[in-house]
Amino acid sequence: MEIKKAEFVISSATVAQCPKDTKPEYAFIGRSNVGKSSLINMLCNRKNLAKTSSTPGKTLLINHFIVNNEWYIVDLPGYGYAQRSKTVQAKLEQMISSYILQRKQLVNLFVLIDIRHEQQKIDREFIDWLGVSGIPFSIVFTKADKLGPVKAKQNAEQYMKQLEDTWEETPIYFITSAEKKMGRDELLDYIELINKSLKEDEANNK
């Protein structure tokens, strides 16, 4: 897939404020500092489309970006940032869960995981919650350039293997590096595949 155009549309504090149209949405989420904004910028070939920050926990709203006038990338706030007050954290969790559970336009949630670390409890709980809630999602391992190809692959495989203790079928996963533009084609091809099948379903239901 070629991205010809990517533009910021709106920042929303609630699901009700999100765009009213029916275009498919692909949301990105992960723990603070996992490299979410960098990944979105890399996918869209734009340096500052999503605002990157050296301070984790900066995204506090639901940010919509329209791609090729056909579908949305949605940048969700990161979870598990310890420096936030309990009130702010609770409000964010409410915003994130209501978007994930209520937004009919959400066709896939990309859960970002830093490939350098072992499985964290907070990520695992979030992944299991998505499974129980029946949310379609994929895992995106980030920062693979920090490890080298062999170690990155080993870490990703080990992570997925650990999911097998409760998951009969593990979700699809991608290994990426925003720095090296690694995994870009695979992610965009996957999005294109979903978009095509949505169009086919729509045509068949007419």
C-alpha positions in Angstrom: 0.0 0.0 0.0 1.2 3.5 -0.9 0.4 6.3 1.5 -0.1 9.4 -0.5 -1.7 11.5 2.1 -1.9 11.5 5.9 -3.4 14.3 7.9 -4.3 15.1 11.5 -8.1 15.4 11.9 -9.1 15.7 15.6 -8.2 15.1 19.2 -11.1 13.9 21.3 -11.5 13.6 25.1 -14.4 11.2 24.7 -15.7 8.6 22.2 -18.7 10.9 21.4 -16.3 13.5 20.0 -14.6 11.1 17.6 -15.3 11.5 13.8 -18.9 10.7 12.8 -18.1 8.9 9.6 -17.9 5.1 9.1 -14.4 4.8 7.7 -12.4 1.9 9.3 -10.1 2.8 12.2 -6.8 1.2 13.1 -5.8 2.2 16.7 -2.3 2.0 18.2 -1.8 1.6 21.9 1.0 0.5 24.3 2.8 1.4 27.5 4.2 4.9 27.7 7.5 5.3 25.9 7.0 2.2 23.7 7.6 4.3 20.5 4.0 4.8 19.4 4.3 8.2 17.8 7.6 7.2 16.0 5.9 4.1 14.6 2.9 6.1 13.3 5.2 8.7 11.7 7.3 5.9 10.1 4.1 4.2 8.7 2.9 7.5 7.2 6.4 8.6 6.0 5.9 11.9 7.9 8.4 13.2 10.4 6.0 15.0 12.8 2.5 13.8 12.1 2.2 12.3 15.5 4.0 14.3 18.2 6.9 12.4 19.6 8.2 13.4 23.0 11.1 12.3 25.2 8.7 12.6 28.2 6.5 9.5 28.4 2.8 9.8 28.9 2.2 12.8 26.7 -0.7 11.6 24.7 -3.8 12.3 26.8 -6.5 12.4 24.0 -7.7 10.1 21.2 -6.0 11.4 18.1 -7.4 10.7 14.7 -5.3 10.9 11.5 -6.9 10.3 8.1 -4.9 8.3 5.6 -5.5 8.5 1.8 -9.0 9.8 2.7 -10.0 6.2 3.2 -9.1 5.0 6.7 -8.0 6.3 10.1 -4.9 5.8 12.2 -5.9 6.4 15.9 -3.3 7.3 18.4 -4.5 6.2 21.9 -3.0 7.3 25.2 -0.3 5.0 26.6 -1.2 3.0 29.7 0.7 2.3 32.9 2.6 5.6 33.2 3.5 5.7 36.9 4.0 9.5 37.1 0.4 10.3 36.5 -2.0 11.0 39.4 -4.5 8.2 40.1 -7.4 10.5 39.0 -5.8 11.2 35.6 -4.9 7.5 35.2 -8.5 6.4 36.0 -9.9 9.0 33.6 -7.6 7.8 30.8 -8.3 4.1 31.4 -12.1 5.0 31.2 -11.5 6.8 27.9 -9.4 4.0 26.4 -11.7 1.2 27.4 -14.8 3.1 26.2 -13.2 3.7 22.8 -12.0 0.1 22.5 -15.4 -1.4 23.6 -17.8 1.0 22.0 -16.2 2.3 18.8 -17.8 0.3 15.9 -15.4 1.7 13.4 -12.4 0.1 15.2 -11.4 -2.8 13.0 -8.0 -3.6 14.5 -6.1 -2.6 17.6 -2.3 -2.7 17.3 -0.8 -3.3 20.8 2.8 -2.1 20.9 5.4 -4.0 23.0 9.1 -3.0 23.5 10.9 -6.1 22.1 13.8 -5.7 24.5 11.8 -6.5 27.6 10.4 -9.7 29.1 6.6 -10.0 29.3 5.3 -7.3 31.6 2.2 -8.0 33.8 0.4 -4.8 32.7 0.8 -5.7 29.0 -0.3 -9.3 29.6 -3.4 -8.3 31.5 -4.3 -5.8 28.7 -3.8 -8.5 26.0 -5.9 -11.0 28.0 -8.7 -8.4 28.5 -8.8 -7.8 24.8 -9.2 -11.5 24.2 -12.0 -11.8 26.7 -13.7 -8.7 25.3 -13.5 -10.1 21.7 -11.5 -7.2 20.3 -9.6 -7.9 17.1 -6.0 -7.0 17.7 -2.4 -7.6 16.7 0.9 -7.3 18.5 3.6 -5.0 17.2 7.0 -5.4 18.7 8.9 -2.1 18.6 12.6 -1.0 18.7 13.9 -4.2 17.0 17.0 -2.2 15.8 18.2 -2.1 19.4 18.7 -5.9 19.4 19.7 -7.1 16.0 17.6 -9.4 13.8 18.3 -12.8 15.5 17.8 -11.7 19.1 14.7 -9.7 18.1 13.1 -12.7 16.4 14.0 -14.9 19.4 12.4 -12.4 21.9 9.3 -12.1 19.8 8.9 -15.9 19.5 9.4 -16.4 23.2 6.9 -13.7 24.0 4.2 -15.3 21.8 5.0 -18.8 23.2 4.2 -17.5 26.7 0.8 -16.5 25.5 0.0 -20.1 24.8 -0.6 -20.8 28.5 -4.1 -19.3 28.1 -4.5 -18.6 24.3 -5.5 -21.4 22.0 -4.7 -19.3 19.0 -2.2 -16.5 19.4 -2.7 -13.1 17.6 -0.7 -12.2 14.5 2.4 -10.2 15.3 4.9 -7.9 13.6 8.5 -7.0 14.4 9.2 -3.3 13.7 11.8 -0.6 14.0 10.8 3.0 13.4 14.4 3.9 13.1 15.1 1.4 10.3 11.6 1.5 8.8 11.4 -2.2 9.5 8.0 -3.9 9.4 6.4 -1.0 7.5 5.4 -2.9 4.4 4.1 -5.8 6.5 1.9 -3.6 8.6 0.6 -1.6 5.7 -0.1 -4.8 3.7 -2.1 -6.2 6.7 -4.2 -3.0 6.9 -4.8 -3.1 3.1 -5.9 -6.8 3.4 -8.4 -5.9 6.1 -9.7 -2.8 4.1 -10.2 -5.0 1.0 -12.1 -7.6 2.9 -14.3 -4.9 4.5 -15.1 -3.5 1.0 -15.9 -7.0 -0.3 -18.3 -7.6 2.7 -19.9 -4.3 2.0 -20.4 -5.1 -1.7 -21.8 -8.5 -0.8 -24.3 -7.1 1.7 -25.7 -4.6 -0.8 
